[in-house]
Amino acid sequence: MSASATAQVLLKDFDLLPLDRQRMVLEFVHFLANAGTPPGTPGKNLLRFVGVLDEQEARAMSEAVARECERVDTSEW
């Protein structure tokens, strides 16, 4: 959907909302527009970690992350 089409659908649906809900939508849009990107760590601050792991250790860590962290255990909750 193009930006123009999205805006048209949004405005159409927005007009159907009661005033209190319109205000909620407006507040949320303002929040999203002003949130920006969360601050991160500049790359130059990470340079001290270069060479800490050799290639084999880095591969093992990457595989462990893929194996253990990229799945959901539905019985955990």
Secondary structure, DSSP 4 states (H G I P E B T S, - for coil): --HHHHHHHHHHHHHHS-HHHHHHHHHHHHHHHHH-PPP---GGGGGGGTTSS-HHHHHHHHHHHHHHTSS--TT--
